[in-house]
């Protein structure tokens, strides 16, 4: 995947321009961050971690220090002087400070341009074709979660851990999942 990362980064820069993040930050009541770790950069670094084979904080920071994200960086003093450290501390703090509302709004704003980009490059079918993919997640054992997500039954009765069952709808053409329209809790086995 490493050889394809510049292509994915260019696509990210197209569908997530700096102006989008300035608007989104205002809409969720945040002031613009001017250091190295802006919301736009932090979101890309988190995606980079997921796309990279090793997927560590250090890999993302290394890519930043090597200049692979220069087109997205603000012109703060450390960027101008090319003093970007390989320490993961600043990135880790920036991830923790990134408001969930900003991340959610960013994803909402990027999905449609990404769909448009992908559909321009793929032959369109008359009707979309989807694949259902299901999975389950084992949750912490506590009364509240156990009531909301009943443990799975087994041959000896009920298991100890609450189980959250999830289903995702994937578009066959683009591979993208559909944004959830709402949650439905199905009780029982």
C-alpha positions as CSV (number, residue, x, y, z in Angstrom):
1,X,0.0,0.0,0.0
2,X,3.0,2.4,0.6
3,X,3.4,3.0,-3.2
4,X,-0.3,4.1,-3.4
5,X,-0.3,6.4,-0.5
6,X,0.6,9.6,-2.5
7,X,-2.4,8.9,-4.7
8,X,-4.7,8.5,-1.7
9,X,-3.1,11.6,-0.1
10,X,-3.8,13.7,-3.3
11,X,-7.4,12.5,-3.3
12,X,-7.8,13.4,0.4
13,X,-6.4,16.9,-0.3
14,X,-9.0,17.3,-3.1
15,X,-12.0,16.1,-1.1
16,X,-10.9,17.7,2.2
17,X,-9.5,21.2,1.3
18,X,-8.3,23.5,4.1
19,X,-11.3,25.7,3.6
20,X,-13.6,22.9,4.5
21,X,-12.0,22.4,7.8
22,X,-12.0,26.2,8.6
23,X,-15.8,26.2,8.0
24,X,-16.4,23.0,10.0
25,X,-14.3,24.3,12.9
26,X,-16.4,27.4,13.0
27,X,-19.6,25.4,12.8
28,X,-18.7,23.3,15.8
29,X,-17.5,26.4,17.7
30,X,-13.7,25.9,17.5
31,X,-11.1,28.4,16.7
32,X,-8.6,27.5,14.0
33,X,-5.5,25.7,15.1
34,X,-2.4,27.1,13.5
35,X,0.3,24.7,14.7
36,X,1.6,21.6,12.9
37,X,-1.3,19.3,14.0
38,X,-4.3,21.0,12.4
39,X,-7.6,19.0,12.2
40,X,-7.0,18.3,8.5
41,X,-3.5,16.9,9.2
42,X,-4.5,14.9,12.2
43,X,-7.4,13.2,10.3
44,X,-5.0,12.3,7.5
45,X,-2.4,10.9,9.9
46,X,-5.1,8.8,11.5
47,X,-6.1,7.4,8.1
48,X,-2.4,6.9,7.2
49,X,-2.0,4.8,10.3
50,X,-4.9,2.6,9.2
51,X,-3.6,2.3,5.6
52,X,0.0,1.6,6.4
53,X,1.2,-1.9,7.1
54,X,2.8,-1.1,10.5
55,X,0.1,1.5,11.4
56,X,1.8,3.1,14.4
57,X,1.9,6.7,15.6
58,X,5.6,6.7,14.8
59,X,4.9,5.8,11.1
60,X,2.5,8.7,10.7
61,X,4.9,11.2,12.4
62,X,7.8,9.9,10.3
63,X,5.8,10.6,7.1
64,X,5.0,14.1,8.4
65,X,8.7,14.8,9.3
66,X,9.8,13.5,5.9
67,X,7.7,16.2,4.2
68,X,5.0,14.0,2.7
69,X,2.2,16.2,4.0
70,X,3.8,19.6,3.3
71,X,0.9,20.6,1.0
72,X,-1.5,20.5,4.0
73,X,0.7,22.1,6.7
74,X,0.1,25.5,8.1
75,X,3.0,28.0,7.8
76,X,3.7,28.0,11.5
77,X,7.3,28.8,12.6
78,X,8.3,25.1,13.1
79,X,7.1,24.2,9.6
80,X,8.9,27.2,8.0
81,X,12.1,26.2,9.9
82,X,11.6,22.5,9.1
83,X,11.8,21.6,12.8
84,X,9.2,18.8,12.9
85,X,10.3,16.3,15.6
86,X,9.9,12.5,15.3
87,X,8.4,12.4,18.8
88,X,4.8,11.1,18.8
89,X,3.7,13.2,21.8
90,X,2.3,16.2,19.9
91,X,0.4,14.0,17.4
92,X,-1.0,11.9,20.3
93,X,-2.3,15.0,22.1
94,X,-3.8,16.5,18.9
95,X,-5.7,13.2,18.4
96,X,-7.1,13.3,21.9
97,X,-8.1,17.0,21.5
98,X,-9.8,16.5,18.2
99,X,-13.5,16.9,18.9
100,X,-15.8,14.0,17.9
101,X,-18.3,16.5,16.4
102,X,-15.6,17.8,14.1
103,X,-14.6,14.3,13.0
104,X,-18.2,13.3,12.3
105,X,-18.9,16.5,10.3
106,X,-15.7,16.1,8.3
107,X,-16.6,12.5,7.4
108,X,-20.1,13.6,6.4
109,X,-18.7,16.4,4.1
110,X,-16.1,14.1,2.5
111,X,-18.3,11.1,1.7
112,X,-20.3,12.5,-1.2
113,X,-17.3,14.1,-3.0
114,X,-15.5,10.7,-2.6
115,X,-18.5,8.9,-4.0
116,X,-18.6,11.3,-6.9
117,X,-14.9,10.8,-7.6
118,X,-15.2,7.0,-7.5
119,X,-18.3,6.9,-9.7
120,X,-16.6,9.1,-12.4
121,X,-13.9,6.4,-12.7
122,X,-16.1,3.3,-12.6
123,X,-18.7,2.1,-15.0
124,X,-22.1,2.9,-13.6
125,X,-24.7,0.2,-13.2
126,X,-28.4,1.0,-13.6
127,X,-29.1,0.2,-10.0
128,X,-26.6,0.1,-7.1
129,X,-25.6,-3.4,-5.9
130,X,-24.8,-3.9,-2.2
131,X,-23.2,-6.6,-0.1
132,X,-24.3,-7.1,3.5
133,X,-21.5,-7.8,5.9
134,X,-22.2,-8.7,9.5
135,X,-20.0,-9.1,12.6
136,X,-20.3,-8.9,16.3
137,X,-18.3,-7.2,19.1
138,X,-17.8,-8.4,22.6
139,X,-18.5,-5.6,25.1
140,X,-17.5,-5.0,28.7
141,X,-19.5,-6.9,31.2
142,X,-21.8,-4.5,33.0
143,X,-25.5,-4.5,33.8
144,X,-26.3,-1.6,31.5
145,X,-24.6,-3.1,28.4
146,X,-25.9,-6.6,29.2
147,X,-29.5,-5.2,29.2
148,X,-29.0,-3.3,26.0
149,X,-27.0,-6.1,24.2
150,X,-27.9,-9.5,25.4
151,X,-25.1,-12.1,25.7
152,X,-25.1,-14.8,23.1
153,X,-26.5,-18.1,24.1
154,X,-24.4,-21.2,23.9
155,X,-24.8,-24.9,24.8
156,X,-24.4,-24.1,28.5
157,X,-26.9,-21.2,28.6
158,X,-26.0,-17.5,28.3
159,X,-22.4,-16.4,27.8
160,X,-20.8,-13.9,30.2
161,X,-20.1,-11.0,27.7
162,X,-22.7,-8.7,26.1
163,X,-22.6,-8.9,22.3
164,X,-23.1,-6.1,19.9
165,X,-24.2,-7.3,16.5
166,X,-23.5,-5.0,13.5
167,X,-24.3,-5.1,9.8
168,X,-22.7,-2.9,7.2
169,X,-24.0,-2.3,3.7
170,X,-21.1,-2.0,1.1
171,X,-21.5,-0.6,-2.4
172,X,-20.1,-3.2,-4.8
173,X,-18.9,-0.5,-7.3
174,X,-17.0,1.7,-4.9
175,X,-16.4,-0.6,-1.9
176,X,-17.6,2.2,0.4
177,X,-20.0,1.4,3.2
178,X,-23.3,3.3,3.4
179,X,-23.6,5.8,6.2
180,X,-25.8,4.4,8.9
181,X,-29.3,5.9,8.9
182,X,-30.1,4.7,12.4
183,X,-29.5,1.9,14.7
184,X,-31.8,-1.1,15.1
185,X,-31.3,-3.3,18.2
186,X,-32.3,-6.9,17.5
187,X,-32.7,-8.8,20.7
188,X,-32.3,-12.5,21.0
189,X,-30.0,-15.2,19.4
